Amino acid sequence: MTTTLAANRPAYDGKTLDLTGKSGSRAFRNTLASVLITLCFLIALIPLVWILWTVISKGYGLLLDGGWWSESQRGITVRREGGGAYHAIMGTLIMALITAVIAVPIAILGAIYLVEYGRGTKAARVVSFMIDILTGVPSIVAALFVYAVWITVFGFNRVGFAVSLSLVLLMLPVVLRSTEEMLKLVPDELREASYALGVPKWKTILKVVVPTAFGGIITGVMLGLARVMGETAPLLILVGYSKNINLNPFEGFMGALPTMINQDRTELALQPAADRVWAAALTLILLVLLLNILARLVARFSKVNSK
C-alpha cells in the first residue's frame, strides 16, 4: 500500500510554492475597492468642508471682536450692528451643565447595572430595550413630553430648567451606551483578581472597573453634550428667547445659541442680522469642536485599549 501511494504522488519539481502573490483578477478587485472607498470618503467630505468654509468665512468677523464674548444683545435691533453673544453662550453652557449633572449619574449607574449586575436577566433586557427606544426619540417629542408634564400638569413656567429636562432624555441613551461598551472592555481578569483578594463587588466596581474605563466614560459624556447643545426644538417650546443676560435657569426666559440663530434668521436680508446668525453658528460649532477635542484627548490617555 505504501509503495502504491508513493508511486501515485506527483514528482516534486524543486520550485517553492508561492502563496503570497495575487492573481490579476484579485489585484484588480482590490484596487477597485480601494478607489471606491477613497472616492466615497471624498464625496462625504465635500459637504462637511463646504459647510465649515461657509460658516467660517461668513462668521469669523464678529468673533474677533471682544464685545462678542462679553456683551449681550440687549437693545440691539436687527438693523443695528453691535452687541455680543455672551447671554446665549452662557445660557447654552448653563443648560448643558444642568443636563449633564442629571443625565450622567443616571447613565453611568444604568450602564453599571447592565454590565455588572443584570447580565442575562429579564430586567436588564427591558432596560436595554427601553434605552434603544429612547435613542430614536426625536427632540421635539422629548420637548412636548416635558411640556405636557412640566407646564400642563404641574403648571410651572417656561424656563431653562425645563429645557434641561428634555435634553436629559436625549443625552441619557448616548452616555449609557458608550459607558456600557467601555465597561465591557475592562478585562474580566481585573475583576477576578480583585475578588480573589477579598474585595467586595461594589468596591471592585468603584475602585477598579470604573477607573479603568474612566477615559471612555468621559468621552461618552463629551459626545453626549455635543449632541444636545445644538438642539433647537426644546428651546423653542420650553423657554422663550431673551436678549438680556439671565443666568438663572429657574426664572425667566434665557438666551441660547440655537435660538439666537433662529431669532435673526428671518432677517438675513439685513447685513447686521446675517452677520450675527453666521457668528452664532460658528460659535456653536467651536463649542462642540472643543468638546470633541477634549473627548479625543481623554480617550487617548484612557487605560482601556484594544490590545
PyMOL commands that set and color helices and strands:
alter all, ss='L'
color gray80, all
select helices_A, chain A and resi 2-8+24-63+67-70+86-117+122-135+139-153+160-185+188-196+201-212+214-229+233-238+257-267+271-300
alter helices_A, ss='H'
color red, helices_A
deselect
rebuild
show_as cartoon
